[in-house]
Amino acid sequence: MVKEVKEVKEVKKRNVAIEFWRFFVAIAIIGFHIGWIIARTCNGTNGYWMKPQNTWFFGASEVLLVFTVTAGYFMVAHFKKASKDPKYNERSAMSRAGEYTWTRIKGLLPVLILGYVLGVVICTKFYYPDYKVQEIFVMLFNSIWEFLGFHAAGLRSGGGEFFNLNGPLWFISAIIIVGYFIYWGLCKNEDVTSGLVAPFLAIFFAGWWSFTGTRAAQTAWSTLGFQTASTNGMGGAAGAATPTLGFNNGLIFVMIGMLIGVILYYVLEKIKEHEFKCPWLLTILNIAVSGLLGWYIVYQPTWFKLERWPVAFLCILVIGLALLNKDGLTKVLNNDFTNKFIAYLGGLSLYIYMLHYPVAIWILRLLGTNTEETTYSFWLIFIPCVIITLFLSVIVKYIMEKTILKKD
């Protein structure tokens, strides 16, 4: 008797728990930018009135670590997978890091450029109503480095217009820049990078930030204490001291998160070797930290009055538990019924982040100028902005995948 053996190819189900958080944070970021960043500019000087609020979604400003930590984690995962090929390891560190960065650029730079173009088209009239054709072209030419992805490095136009036109895109710029150097370090010496450089810099900069109260503001410049008495080094009062050595805060913020992601990869790989006899304990932990983090993101003035670094700790715990995929809550998010849908929502997060700022300004322009007595409410701008941004994100994602990314 001949038995027919059917080979069944097992399709590994994607862990989408982290995608849920990426989508959730992206939506929350819309609320933070509308309720705080944009509302602060609508103080009547430009004809628009909004009241800044630091309650709804205000905590979203402190949880961008969800994106940076996962970026670092998946960078190491890519490196480990590629390193299984002996021919890959024979190539120079610069070649391999350059190839990895190029794959990131293909997916991120077109989005960044599109975000700036939308910012110019939609937001220029809002922030710079007196700009004529010449001023717009001057702004564009002087912002060439920003179009090429070097915003977070500090290579910006002297007028700083792009900060207003679509400022959130500093984040994409920083991921591209920091990613190259970390990947190069992994290729050159994985043990030194993961065991010494990553933990040292993450601890050093995070501790320094905690002590100095520095924020992840892409307009600020962090210094390491080296100063001169004046801008030209030719004397001047001590009060006019200017930094001569420093880094953009946005760049450092992204670096901290990605280095934590590098460390988290090796920690989780070790933890996965352990057999969990009481996974329900992990479930309780995940429910507790997820609930607390979600509460903070949606409505920042929690009963616990959380500060930014405890919030960062919650972010790392939530990401770690999601990637570990051993607890009940993560398995619920990974159920067969909604797996593909949540994965799709997570894939929208980049486009939501890129599009929401000019969309919010567009809504304000459609509503028109107002008075202090008719101040626009947060929800009047937020709800339509979310709906329109989601719709446009679906379209842009589809176009990107069919053209530049070439996904089936």
C-alpha positions as CSV (number, residue, x, y, z in Angstrom):
1,M,0.0,0.0,0.0
2,V,1.3,3.4,-1.0
3,K,0.5,6.2,1.3
4,E,0.3,9.6,0.0
5,V,2.0,12.1,2.2
6,K,0.7,15.7,1.8
7,E,3.1,18.3,2.8
8,V,1.3,21.1,4.5
9,K,3.2,24.4,4.6
10,E,2.7,26.0,7.9
11,V,2.1,29.7,7.7
12,K,3.4,31.5,10.7
13,K,0.9,33.9,12.1
14,R,2.2,37.4,12.6
15,N,2.4,38.8,16.1
16,V,0.2,41.9,15.8
17,A,0.0,42.9,19.4
18,I,2.7,45.6,18.9
19,E,0.8,46.8,15.8
20,F,-2.2,47.5,17.9
21,W,-0.1,49.8,20.1
22,R,1.5,51.5,17.1
23,F,-1.9,52.4,15.7
24,F,-3.2,53.5,19.1
25,V,-0.3,55.8,19.7
26,A,-0.5,57.2,16.2
27,I,-4.1,58.2,16.7
28,A,-3.3,59.7,20.1
29,I,-0.5,61.8,18.6
30,I,-3.1,63.5,16.5
31,G,-4.8,64.5,19.7
32,F,-1.7,65.9,21.3
33,H,-0.7,67.9,18.3
34,I,-4.2,69.4,17.8
35,G,-4.9,70.0,21.5
36,W,-1.5,71.4,22.4
37,I,0.9,72.2,19.6
38,I,-1.6,73.6,17.0
39,A,-3.9,75.1,19.6
40,R,-1.1,77.2,21.0
41,T,-0.5,78.8,17.6
42,C,-4.2,79.6,17.4
43,N,-4.1,82.6,19.8
44,G,-5.7,85.1,17.6
45,T,-2.5,86.4,15.9
46,N,-3.3,84.4,12.8
47,G,-7.0,84.9,12.9
48,Y,-7.8,81.6,14.6
49,W,-8.7,80.8,18.2
50,M,-8.3,77.5,20.0
51,K,-7.8,76.8,23.7
52,P,-4.7,74.7,24.4
53,Q,-5.5,71.7,26.6
54,N,-3.2,69.4,28.4
55,T,-5.6,66.6,29.3
56,W,-7.0,64.6,26.3
57,F,-4.2,62.7,24.6
58,F,-1.6,65.0,26.1
59,G,0.3,61.9,27.4
60,A,0.9,60.8,23.8
61,S,3.8,63.2,23.6
62,E,5.8,60.9,26.0
63,V,5.1,57.5,24.4
64,L,6.9,57.8,21.0
65,L,9.2,55.2,22.6
66,V,6.7,52.6,21.3
67,F,8.0,53.4,17.8
68,T,11.7,53.8,18.6
69,V,12.0,50.8,20.8
70,T,10.3,48.5,18.2
71,A,12.5,50.1,15.5
72,G,15.6,49.1,17.4
73,Y,14.2,45.6,18.2
74,F,13.3,44.8,14.6
75,M,16.6,46.2,13.4
76,V,18.5,43.6,15.4
77,A,16.1,40.9,14.2
78,H,16.9,41.9,10.6
79,F,20.6,41.8,11.3
80,K,20.5,38.4,13.0
81,K,18.5,36.9,10.1
82,A,20.8,38.4,7.4
83,S,23.9,37.3,9.3
84,K,23.0,33.7,8.8
85,D,24.4,34.1,5.3
86,P,28.2,33.7,5.3
87,K,28.5,35.8,2.2
88,Y,26.6,38.6,3.9
89,N,29.1,38.6,6.8
90,E,32.0,38.9,4.4
91,R,30.9,42.3,3.2
92,S,32.1,45.5,5.0
93,A,30.1,47.0,7.8
94,M,29.5,50.2,5.8
95,S,28.1,48.1,2.9
96,R,25.7,46.2,5.0
97,A,24.7,49.3,7.0
98,G,24.2,51.2,3.8
99,E,22.0,48.5,2.3
100,Y,19.9,48.4,5.4
101,T,19.6,52.1,5.5
102,W,18.6,52.2,1.9
103,T,15.7,49.8,2.5
104,R,14.6,52.2,5.3
105,I,15.0,55.2,3.0
106,K,12.9,53.6,0.3
107,G,10.0,53.2,2.7
108,L,10.5,56.4,4.8
109,L,12.0,59.2,2.6
110,P,9.1,59.3,0.0
111,V,6.7,59.6,2.9
112,L,8.8,62.3,4.5
113,I,9.0,64.3,1.2
114,L,5.3,63.9,0.6
115,G,4.6,65.1,4.2
116,Y,6.7,68.2,3.5
117,V,5.0,68.9,0.2
118,L,1.6,68.7,1.9
119,G,2.9,71.0,4.6
120,V,4.0,73.5,2.0
121,V,0.7,73.4,0.1
122,I,-1.6,73.4,3.0
123,C,0.1,75.0,5.9
124,T,2.1,77.9,4.4
125,K,-0.9,80.1,4.0
126,F,-1.9,79.3,7.6
127,Y,1.5,80.1,9.3
128,Y,2.9,82.6,6.7
129,P,0.0,84.4,5.1
130,D,2.2,87.1,3.8
131,Y,4.5,84.8,1.8
132,K,4.5,85.4,-1.9
133,V,5.8,83.2,-4.7
134,Q,9.4,84.3,-4.1
135,E,9.3,83.7,-0.3
136,I,7.9,80.2,-0.9
137,F,10.6,79.3,-3.4
138,V,13.3,80.7,-1.1
139,M,11.9,78.5,1.7
140,L,11.9,75.4,-0.5
141,F,15.5,75.9,-1.8
142,N,16.9,76.6,1.6
143,S,15.2,73.5,3.0
144,I,16.8,71.0,0.6
145,W,18.5,69.0,3.4
146,E,15.1,68.7,5.2
147,F,13.6,67.2,2.1
148,L,16.5,64.7,2.0
149,G,15.9,63.5,5.5
150,F,18.4,65.5,7.6
151,H,15.9,67.5,9.5
152,A,16.8,65.9,12.8
153,A,20.5,66.5,12.3
154,G,19.9,70.2,12.5
155,L,20.4,70.9,8.8
156,R,17.5,73.3,8.4
157,S,16.7,76.6,6.7
158,G,17.5,79.7,8.7
159,G,13.8,80.6,8.8
160,G,12.9,77.3,10.4
161,E,9.6,77.2,8.4
162,F,9.4,73.5,8.2
163,F,9.0,73.2,11.9
164,N,5.5,74.7,11.5
165,L,4.6,73.2,8.1
166,N,4.9,69.6,9.2
167,G,7.2,69.5,12.3
168,P,6.3,66.0,13.4
169,L,8.4,64.6,10.5
170,W,11.6,65.2,12.5
171,F,10.8,61.7,13.9
172,I,11.2,59.9,10.6
173,S,14.4,61.8,9.8
174,A,15.9,60.8,13.1
175,I,15.0,57.1,12.6
176,I,16.8,57.1,9.2
177,I,19.9,58.8,10.6
178,V,20.3,56.9,13.9
179,G,19.5,53.6,12.2
180,Y,22.5,53.7,10.0
181,F,25.0,54.1,12.9
182,I,23.5,51.5,15.1
183,Y,23.4,48.9,12.3
184,W,27.0,49.7,11.4
185,G,28.0,49.1,15.0
186,L,26.2,45.7,14.9
187,C,28.0,44.7,11.7
188,K,31.4,45.9,12.9
189,N,31.2,44.2,16.4
190,E,27.9,42.9,17.6
191,D,29.1,42.0,21.1
192,V,30.6,45.5,21.8
193,T,27.6,47.3,20.3
194,S,25.0,45.3,22.1
195,G,26.9,44.7,25.3
196,L,28.7,48.0,25.9
197,V,27.7,50.8,23.5
198,A,23.9,50.3,23.6
199,P,23.5,50.0,27.4
200,F,26.1,52.7,28.2
201,L,24.6,55.4,25.8
202,A,21.0,54.5,26.7
203,I,21.7,54.8,30.4
204,F,23.9,57.8,30.1
205,F,21.5,59.9,27.9
206,A,18.3,58.7,29.7
207,G,19.8,59.5,33.1
208,W,21.0,62.9,31.9
209,W,17.6,63.7,30.4
210,S,15.9,62.7,33.6
211,F,18.2,64.9,35.7
212,T,18.0,67.9,33.4
213,G,14.4,67.7,32.5
214,T,15.1,67.7,28.7
215,R,12.2,66.9,26.4
216,A,12.0,65.2,23.0
217,A,11.7,68.6,21.2
218,Q,13.1,68.7,17.7
219,T,13.6,72.4,18.1
220,A,15.9,72.2,21.1
221,W,19.6,71.5,21.2
222,S,21.2,69.5,23.9
223,T,24.7,70.5,25.0
224,L,27.4,68.6,26.9
225,G,28.7,71.6,28.7
226,F,31.1,73.0,26.1
227,Q,30.4,76.7,25.6
228,T,31.8,79.9,24.4
229,A,31.1,83.4,25.6
230,S,29.6,84.6,22.3
231,T,28.4,83.4,18.9
232,N,31.7,84.4,17.2
233,G,34.1,83.4,20.0
234,M,35.4,87.0,20.3
235,G,34.2,87.7,23.8
236,G,30.9,88.8,25.3
237,A,29.0,88.3,28.5
238,A,28.6,85.0,30.2
239,G,24.8,85.4,29.8
240,A,25.2,85.3,26.1
241,A,27.0,81.9,26.1
242,T,26.2,79.6,23.2
243,P,26.8,75.9,22.8
244,T,29.6,74.8,20.6
245,L,29.1,71.0,21.0
246,G,25.7,69.4,21.2
247,F,23.1,67.2,19.6
248,N,19.5,67.8,18.5
249,N,17.2,66.6,21.2
250,G,15.0,64.7,18.7
251,L,18.1,62.8,17.5
252,I,19.1,61.8,21.0
253,F,15.5,60.8,21.9
254,V,15.3,58.4,19.0
255,M,18.7,57.0,19.7
256,I,17.8,56.3,23.3
257,G,14.7,54.4,22.2
258,M,16.4,52.4,19.4
259,L,19.3,51.4,21.7
260,I,16.7,50.2,24.3
261,G,15.2,48.2,21.5
262,V,18.5,46.6,20.7
263,I,19.0,45.6,24.4
264,L,15.4,44.4,24.5
265,Y,16.0,42.0,21.6
266,Y,18.7,40.1,23.4
267,V,16.8,40.1,26.7
268,L,13.7,38.7,25.1
269,E,15.6,36.0,23.2
270,K,17.0,34.8,26.5
271,I,13.6,35.0,28.3
272,K,12.0,32.9,25.4
273,E,14.2,30.0,26.4
274,H,12.4,29.9,29.8
275,E,9.2,27.8,30.1
276,F,6.4,29.8,31.7
277,K,4.4,27.6,34.1
278,C,2.2,30.4,35.2
279,P,1.4,32.5,32.1
280,W,-1.6,34.0,33.9
281,L,0.9,36.1,36.0
282,L,2.1,37.7,32.8
283,T,-1.5,38.3,31.8
284,I,-2.2,40.1,35.0
285,L,1.0,42.2,34.6
286,N,0.1,43.0,31.0
287,I,-3.4,44.1,31.8
288,A,-2.2,46.3,34.6
289,V,0.6,48.1,32.7
290,S,-1.4,48.3,29.5
291,G,-4.4,49.8,31.3
292,L,-2.2,52.3,33.1
293,L,-0.3,53.3,30.0
294,G,-3.6,53.5,28.0
295,W,-5.1,55.7,30.7
296,Y,-2.1,58.0,30.6
297,I,-2.1,58.3,26.8
298,V,-5.8,59.1,26.6
299,Y,-6.2,61.3,29.6
300,Q,-2.8,62.3,31.0
301,P,-3.8,63.6,34.5
302,T,-4.0,60.1,36.0
303,W,-4.5,59.4,39.7
304,F,-0.9,58.2,39.8
305,K,0.4,61.5,38.4
306,L,3.0,59.6,36.3
307,E,6.1,61.3,35.2
308,R,7.8,60.7,31.8
309,W,10.4,58.1,32.8
310,P,8.0,55.8,34.7
311,V,5.9,56.1,31.5
312,A,8.9,55.1,29.5
313,F,9.2,52.1,31.8
314,L,5.6,51.2,31.1
315,C,6.2,51.5,27.4
316,I,9.2,49.1,27.5
317,L,7.1,46.6,29.6
318,V,4.2,46.7,27.2
319,I,6.4,46.3,24.1
320,G,8.4,43.5,25.8
321,L,5.2,41.6,26.8
322,A,3.7,42.1,23.3
323,L,6.9,40.8,21.6
324,L,7.3,37.9,24.1
325,N,3.8,36.7,23.2
326,K,3.3,34.5,26.2
327,D,0.4,36.2,28.1
328,G,-3.3,36.0,27.6
329,L,-3.9,39.6,26.6
330,T,-1.3,39.4,23.8
331,K,-2.9,36.1,22.6
332,V,-6.3,37.8,22.5
333,L,-4.9,40.6,20.3
334,N,-3.4,37.9,18.1
335,N,-6.6,36.0,17.6
336,D,-7.3,34.5,14.1
337,F,-10.4,36.7,13.5
338,T,-8.8,40.1,13.8
339,N,-5.1,39.2,13.2
340,K,-4.9,40.6,9.6
341,F,-7.1,43.6,10.4
342,I,-4.9,44.7,13.4
343,A,-1.8,44.1,11.2
344,Y,-3.2,46.4,8.6
345,L,-4.0,49.1,11.2
346,G,-0.4,49.0,12.4
347,G,0.8,49.4,8.9
348,L,-1.2,52.6,8.7
349,S,0.6,54.2,11.6
350,L,3.4,55.7,9.6
351,Y,1.0,57.3,7.1
352,I,-1.2,58.6,9.9
353,Y,1.8,60.2,11.5
354,M,2.9,61.8,8.2
355,L,-0.5,63.1,7.2
356,H,-2.3,64.3,10.3
357,Y,-0.6,67.6,10.9
358,P,-1.4,69.2,7.5
359,V,-4.9,67.6,7.6
360,A,-5.6,69.4,10.9
361,I,-4.5,72.7,9.5
362,W,-6.6,72.1,6.4
363,I,-9.7,71.6,8.6
364,L,-9.0,74.8,10.4
365,R,-8.7,76.7,7.1
366,L,-12.0,75.2,5.9
367,L,-13.7,76.3,9.1
368,G,-12.2,79.8,8.6
369,T,-11.0,82.4,11.0
370,N,-13.0,83.0,14.2
371,T,-13.1,85.1,17.3
372,E,-12.2,84.5,21.0
373,E,-15.9,84.2,21.7
374,T,-16.3,81.4,19.1
375,T,-13.1,79.5,20.0
376,Y,-12.9,76.2,18.3
377,S,-13.1,73.2,20.6
378,F,-10.6,70.3,20.6
379,W,-13.2,67.7,19.5
380,L,-14.4,69.9,16.6
381,I,-10.9,69.6,15.0
382,F,-9.9,66.2,16.3
383,I,-12.7,64.0,15.2
384,P,-12.8,65.0,11.5
385,C,-9.0,65.0,11.4
386,V,-8.9,61.4,12.5
387,I,-11.5,60.4,9.9
388,I,-9.9,62.2,7.0
389,T,-6.4,61.1,8.0
390,L,-7.4,57.5,8.2
391,F,-9.0,57.7,4.7
392,L,-6.0,59.4,3.2
393,S,-3.6,56.9,5.0
394,V,-5.4,54.0,3.3
395,I,-4.9,55.6,-0.1
396,V,-1.3,56.5,0.4
397,K,-0.4,53.1,1.8
398,Y,-2.0,51.4,-1.2
399,I,-0.1,53.6,-3.6
400,M,3.2,53.2,-1.8
401,E,2.9,49.4,-1.7
402,K,2.0,49.2,-5.4
403,T,4.7,51.5,-6.6
404,I,7.8,52.2,-4.4
405,L,7.6,49.2,-2.0
406,K,6.2,46.9,-4.7
407,K,4.2,44.7,-2.3
408,D,1.5,42.3,-3.7
